[in-house]
Amino acid sequence: MSKLLTVLDAFDDLPQARHLREHTYQALGDTVVDVGCGSGRAVGELAARGARSIGVDLDPDMIEVAAGRWPASEFHVADATALPLADGSVTGYRADKVLHALAEPEQAVAEARRVLATHGRAVLIGQDWDTFVIDSDDPELTRSLVHARADALPHPRVARRYRNLLLDNGFTDVTVDVHTLVWTDAACLPLLAGIGGEGTWFDDQVARARDDRLFLAIPFFIASGTRTT
């Protein structure tokens, strides 16, 4: 838990990540559910913008952290495919870095449509785990490590399906864009440790960070659509 929070906090603190979050808040309306809310950063930021924001996460420990950090906001322990919300009760739905971890991401998008009011907006955000770009002295090993980490997840490549998932569930005005985040310092080492583990490859990344030669780029896919009926 503490390691995951360290990685999430380091990512959320990046100026690029803050800009990305701000981009995803547009046109969500006055009542927003953030699914897979983790430590609640987006929920707190949406509340500061004047929205009634609701955080949902399956991990009770994360919800406890979120409630401690953002005590004025609303949080629930719940599954992304069974939200504790009435039909048509929110104007905005946001799922950030969560669909890749679900057994049935298509069911989560169907649930998004259920809880959204007519003309409500859904925004899906996430990385394609096969598209991490890492500079190293052993490109072949790096590719195999990235692929192996991706294959350990239920749906590592679901981000490239976001558009079709929204279309399949009747969303209209569907758009997709990509924001690439770049790390060049030691803040990303916990993430790289999760890819390469202990050993020569990770030692090289640590040395690169020490010598200001580290490079990690992660494309994030943002797909949005409107429920019109």
Contacts in CASP RR format, 6 or more apart in sequence:
PFRMAT RR
TARGET T0000
AUTHOR 0000-0000-0000
METHOD contacts of the structure
MODEL  1
MSKLLTVLDAFDDLPQARHLREHTYQALGDTVVDVGCGSGRAVGELAARG
ARSIGVDLDPDMIEVAAGRWPASEFHVADATALPLADGSVTGYRADKVLH
ALAEPEQAVAEARRVLATHGRAVLIGQDWDTFVIDSDDPELTRSLVHARA
DALPHPRVARRYRNLLLDNGFTDVTVDVHTLVWTDAACLPLLAGIGGEGT
WFDDQVARARDDRLFLAIPFFIASGTRTT
1 61 0 8 1.000
1 62 0 8 1.000
3 190 0 8 1.000
5 39 0 8 1.000
5 65 0 8 1.000
6 190 0 8 1.000
7 190 0 8 1.000
7 191 0 8 1.000
8 38 0 8 1.000
8 39 0 8 1.000
9 39 0 8 1.000
10 187 0 8 1.000
10 188 0 8 1.000
10 190 0 8 1.000
11 17 0 8 1.000
11 191 0 8 1.000
12 18 0 8 1.000
12 21 0 8 1.000
12 39 0 8 1.000
12 41 0 8 1.000
13 187 0 8 1.000
14 181 0 8 1.000
14 183 0 8 1.000
14 187 0 8 1.000
16 179 0 8 1.000
16 181 0 8 1.000
16 182 0 8 1.000
17 181 0 8 1.000
19 179 0 8 1.000
20 125 0 8 1.000
20 179 0 8 1.000
20 181 0 8 1.000
20 220 0 8 1.000
20 222 0 8 1.000
21 41 0 8 1.000
21 42 0 8 1.000
21 45 0 8 1.000
21 96 0 8 1.000
23 179 0 8 1.000
23 222 0 8 1.000
24 42 0 8 1.000
24 94 0 8 1.000
24 96 0 8 1.000
24 123 0 8 1.000
24 125 0 8 1.000
24 222 0 8 1.000
25 42 0 8 1.000
25 45 0 8 1.000
25 46 0 8 1.000
25 49 0 8 1.000
25 94 0 8 1.000
27 121 0 8 1.000
28 46 0 8 1.000
28 51 0 8 1.000
28 91 0 8 1.000
28 92 0 8 1.000
28 93 0 8 1.000
28 94 0 8 1.000
28 121 0 8 1.000
28 123 0 8 1.000
29 51 0 8 1.000
29 91 0 8 1.000
29 92 0 8 1.000
29 120 0 8 1.000
29 121 0 8 1.000
30 50 0 8 1.000
30 51 0 8 1.000
30 52 0 8 1.000
30 91 0 8 1.000
31 51 0 8 1.000
31 52 0 8 1.000
31 54 0 8 1.000
31 89 0 8 1.000
31 90 0 8 1.000
31 91 0 8 1.000
31 92 0 8 1.000
32 46 0 8 1.000
32 51 0 8 1.000
32 52 0 8 1.000
32 53 0 8 1.000
32 54 0 8 1.000
32 90 0 8 1.000
32 91 0 8 1.000
32 92 0 8 1.000
32 93 0 8 1.000
32 94 0 8 1.000
33 53 0 8 1.000
33 54 0 8 1.000
33 55 0 8 1.000
33 56 0 8 1.000
33 83 0 8 1.000
33 85 0 8 1.000
33 90 0 8 1.000
33 92 0 8 1.000
33 93 0 8 1.000
33 94 0 8 1.000
33 115 0 8 1.000
34 40 0 8 1.000
34 42 0 8 1.000
34 43 0 8 1.000
34 46 0 8 1.000
34 53 0 8 1.000
34 54 0 8 1.000
34 55 0 8 1.000
34 56 0 8 1.000
34 94 0 8 1.000
34 95 0 8 1.000
34 96 0 8 1.000
35 55 0 8 1.000
35 56 0 8 1.000
35 57 0 8 1.000
35 80 0 8 1.000
35 83 0 8 1.000
35 93 0 8 1.000
35 94 0 8 1.000
35 95 0 8 1.000
35 98 0 8 1.000
35 108 0 8 1.000
35 112 0 8 1.000
36 55 0 8 1.000
36 56 0 8 1.000
36 57 0 8 1.000
36 58 0 8 1.000
36 80 0 8 1.000
36 95 0 8 1.000
36 96 0 8 1.000
36 97 0 8 1.000
36 98 0 8 1.000
37 43 0 8 1.000
37 55 0 8 1.000
37 56 0 8 1.000
37 57 0 8 1.000
37 62 0 8 1.000
37 63 0 8 1.000
37 66 0 8 1.000
37 75 0 8 1.000
38 57 0 8 1.000
38 59 0 8 1.000
38 62 0 8 1.000
38 63 0 8 1.000
38 65 0 8 1.000
38 66 0 8 1.000
39 62 0 8 1.000
39 65 0 8 1.000
39 66 0 8 1.000
39 69 0 8 1.000
40 55 0 8 1.000
40 65 0 8 1.000
40 66 0 8 1.000
40 69 0 8 1.000
40 70 0 8 1.000
40 73 0 8 1.000
40 75 0 8 1.000
41 69 0 8 1.000
42 53 0 8 1.000
42 94 0 8 1.000
42 96 0 8 1.000
43 53 0 8 1.000
43 54 0 8 1.000
43 55 0 8 1.000
43 66 0 8 1.000
43 70 0 8 1.000
43 73 0 8 1.000
43 74 0 8 1.000
43 75 0 8 1.000
44 53 0 8 1.000
44 70 0 8 1.000
44 73 0 8 1.000
46 53 0 8 1.000
47 53 0 8 1.000
47 70 0 8 1.000
47 72 0 8 1.000
47 73 0 8 1.000
52 74 0 8 1.000
53 73 0 8 1.000
53 74 0 8 1.000
54 73 0 8 1.000
54 74 0 8 1.000
54 75 0 8 1.000
54 76 0 8 1.000
54 85 0 8 1.000
54 90 0 8 1.000
55 63 0 8 1.000
55 66 0 8 1.000
55 73 0 8 1.000
55 74 0 8 1.000
55 75 0 8 1.000
55 76 0 8 1.000
56 75 0 8 1.000
56 76 0 8 1.000
56 77 0 8 1.000
56 78 0 8 1.000
56 80 0 8 1.000
56 83 0 8 1.000
56 84 0 8 1.000
57 63 0 8 1.000
57 66 0 8 1.000
57 75 0 8 1.000
57 77 0 8 1.000
57 78 0 8 1.000
58 77 0 8 1.000
58 78 0 8 1.000
58 79 0 8 1.000
58 80 0 8 1.000
59 77 0 8 1.000
60 77 0 8 1.000
63 75 0 8 1.000
63 76 0 8 1.000
63 77 0 8 1.000
66 73 0 8 1.000
66 75 0 8 1.000
67 73 0 8 1.000
67 75 0 8 1.000
76 84 0 8 1.000
78 84 0 8 1.000
80 95 0 8 1.000
80 98 0 8 1.000
80 99 0 8 1.000
80 102 0 8 1.000
80 108 0 8 1.000
80 111 0 8 1.000
81 102 0 8 1.000
81 104 0 8 1.000
81 107 0 8 1.000
81 108 0 8 1.000
81 110 0 8 1.000
81 111 0 8 1.000
82 111 0 8 1.000
83 111 0 8 1.000
83 114 0 8 1.000
83 115 0 8 1.000
85 115 0 8 1.000
86 115 0 8 1.000
87 114 0 8 1.000
87 115 0 8 1.000
88 114 0 8 1.000
88 115 0 8 1.000
88 116 0 8 1.000
88 117 0 8 1.000
88 118 0 8 1.000
89 115 0 8 1.000
89 117 0 8 1.000
90 115 0 8 1.000
90 116 0 8 1.000
90 117 0 8 1.000
90 120 0 8 1.000
91 116 0 8 1.000
91 117 0 8 1.000
91 119 0 8 1.000
91 120 0 8 1.000
91 121 0 8 1.000
92 116 0 8 1.000
92 120 0 8 1.000
92 121 0 8 1.000
92 122 0 8 1.000
92 123 0 8 1.000
93 112 0 8 1.000
93 115 0 8 1.000
93 116 0 8 1.000
93 120 0 8 1.000
93 121 0 8 1.000
93 122 0 8 1.000
93 123 0 8 1.000
94 122 0 8 1.000
94 123 0 8 1.000
94 125 0 8 1.000
95 108 0 8 1.000
95 112 0 8 1.000
95 122 0 8 1.000
95 123 0 8 1.000
95 124 0 8 1.000
95 125 0 8 1.000
96 125 0 8 1.000
96 126 0 8 1.000
97 125 0 8 1.000
97 126 0 8 1.000
97 127 0 8 1.000
98 108 0 8 1.000
99 105 0 8 1.000
99 108 0 8 1.000
99 109 0 8 1.000
99 124 0 8 1.000
99 126 0 8 1.000
99 155 0 8 1.000
99 158 0 8 1.000
99 159 0 8 1.000
99 162 0 8 1.000
99 165 0 8 1.000
100 126 0 8 1.000
100 127 0 8 1.000
100 129 0 8 1.000
100 153 0 8 1.000
100 154 0 8 1.000
100 155 0 8 1.000
100 156 0 8 1.000
100 157 0 8 1.000
100 158 0 8 1.000
100 159 0 8 1.000
101 153 0 8 1.000
101 154 0 8 1.000
101 155 0 8 1.000
102 108 0 8 1.000
102 154 0 8 1.000
102 155 0 8 1.000
103 154 0 8 1.000
105 155 0 8 1.000
105 158 0 8 1.000
105 161 0 8 1.000
105 165 0 8 1.000
106 165 0 8 1.000
106 168 0 8 1.000
106 169 0 8 1.000
109 122 0 8 1.000
109 124 0 8 1.000
109 165 0 8 1.000
109 166 0 8 1.000
109 168 0 8 1.000
109 169 0 8 1.000
110 169 0 8 1.000
112 122 0 8 1.000
112 169 0 8 1.000
113 122 0 8 1.000
113 169 0 8 1.000
113 170 0 8 1.000
113 171 0 8 1.000
113 227 0 8 1.000
116 122 0 8 1.000
116 227 0 8 1.000
117 227 0 8 1.000
118 227 0 8 1.000
118 228 0 8 1.000
118 229 0 8 1.000
119 226 0 8 1.000
119 227 0 8 1.000
119 228 0 8 1.000
120 226 0 8 1.000
120 227 0 8 1.000
121 224 0 8 1.000
121 225 0 8 1.000
121 226 0 8 1.000
121 227 0 8 1.000
122 166 0 8 1.000
122 171 0 8 1.000
122 224 0 8 1.000
122 225 0 8 1.000
122 226 0 8 1.000
122 227 0 8 1.000
123 222 0 8 1.000
123 223 0 8 1.000
123 224 0 8 1.000
123 225 0 8 1.000
124 159 0 8 1.000
124 162 0 8 1.000
124 165 0 8 1.000
124 166 0 8 1.000
124 221 0 8 1.000
124 222 0 8 1.000
124 223 0 8 1.000
124 224 0 8 1.000
125 220 0 8 1.000
125 221 0 8 1.000
125 222 0 8 1.000
126 159 0 8 1.000
126 162 0 8 1.000
126 220 0 8 1.000
126 221 0 8 1.000
126 222 0 8 1.000
127 159 0 8 1.000
127 218 0 8 1.000
127 219 0 8 1.000
127 220 0 8 1.000
127 221 0 8 1.000
128 156 0 8 1.000
128 157 0 8 1.000
128 159 0 8 1.000
128 160 0 8 1.000
128 219 0 8 1.000
128 221 0 8 1.000
129 146 0 8 1.000
129 149 0 8 1.000
129 150 0 8 1.000
129 153 0 8 1.000
129 156 0 8 1.000
129 157 0 8 1.000
130 146 0 8 1.000
130 147 0 8 1.000
130 150 0 8 1.000
130 156 0 8 1.000
130 157 0 8 1.000
131 218 0 8 1.000
131 219 0 8 1.000
132 146 0 8 1.000
132 195 0 8 1.000
132 216 0 8 1.000
132 217 0 8 1.000
132 218 0 8 1.000
133 215 0 8 1.000
133 216 0 8 1.000
133 217 0 8 1.000
133 218 0 8 1.000
134 142 0 8 1.000
134 146 0 8 1.000
134 192 0 8 1.000
134 195 0 8 1.000
134 205 0 8 1.000
134 215 0 8 1.000
134 216 0 8 1.000
135 208 0 8 1.000
135 213 0 8 1.000
135 214 0 8 1.000
135 215 0 8 1.000
135 216 0 8 1.000
136 142 0 8 1.000
136 201 0 8 1.000
136 204 0 8 1.000
136 205 0 8 1.000
137 204 0 8 1.000
138 201 0 8 1.000
138 204 0 8 1.000
141 201 0 8 1.000
142 201 0 8 1.000
145 195 0 8 1.000
145 196 0 8 1.000
145 201 0 8 1.000
146 195 0 8 1.000
149 194 0 8 1.000
149 195 0 8 1.000
149 196 0 8 1.000
150 156 0 8 1.000
150 157 0 8 1.000
158 165 0 8 1.000
159 220 0 8 1.000
159 221 0 8 1.000
160 221 0 8 1.000
162 176 0 8 1.000
162 221 0 8 1.000
162 223 0 8 1.000
163 174 0 8 1.000
163 176 0 8 1.000
163 223 0 8 1.000
165 223 0 8 1.000
166 174 0 8 1.000
166 223 0 8 1.000
166 224 0 8 1.000
166 225 0 8 1.000
167 174 0 8 1.000
170 227 0 8 1.000
170 229 0 8 1.000
171 225 0 8 1.000
171 226 0 8 1.000
171 227 0 8 1.000
171 228 0 8 1.000
172 225 0 8 1.000
172 226 0 8 1.000
172 227 0 8 1.000
172 228 0 8 1.000
173 225 0 8 1.000
173 226 0 8 1.000
173 228 0 8 1.000
174 223 0 8 1.000
174 224 0 8 1.000
174 225 0 8 1.000
175 223 0 8 1.000
175 224 0 8 1.000
175 225 0 8 1.000
176 221 0 8 1.000
176 222 0 8 1.000
176 223 0 8 1.000
177 221 0 8 1.000
177 222 0 8 1.000
178 219 0 8 1.000
178 220 0 8 1.000
178 221 0 8 1.000
178 222 0 8 1.000
179 219 0 8 1.000
179 220 0 8 1.000
179 222 0 8 1.000
180 217 0 8 1.000
180 218 0 8 1.000
180 219 0 8 1.000
180 220 0 8 1.000
181 217 0 8 1.000
181 218 0 8 1.000
181 220 0 8 1.000
182 215 0 8 1.000
182 216 0 8 1.000
182 217 0 8 1.000
183 191 0 8 1.000
183 214 0 8 1.000
183 215 0 8 1.000
183 216 0 8 1.000
183 217 0 8 1.000
183 218 0 8 1.000
184 212 0 8 1.000
184 214 0 8 1.000
184 215 0 8 1.000
184 216 0 8 1.000
185 209 0 8 1.000
185 212 0 8 1.000
185 214 0 8 1.000
186 206 0 8 1.000
186 209 0 8 1.000
186 210 0 8 1.000
186 214 0 8 1.000
188 214 0 8 1.000
188 216 0 8 1.000
189 205 0 8 1.000
189 206 0 8 1.000
189 209 0 8 1.000
191 216 0 8 1.000
192 202 0 8 1.000
192 205 0 8 1.000
192 216 0 8 1.000
193 202 0 8 1.000
196 202 0 8 1.000
205 214 0 8 1.000
207 213 0 8 1.000
208 214 0 8 1.000
208 215 0 8 1.000
END
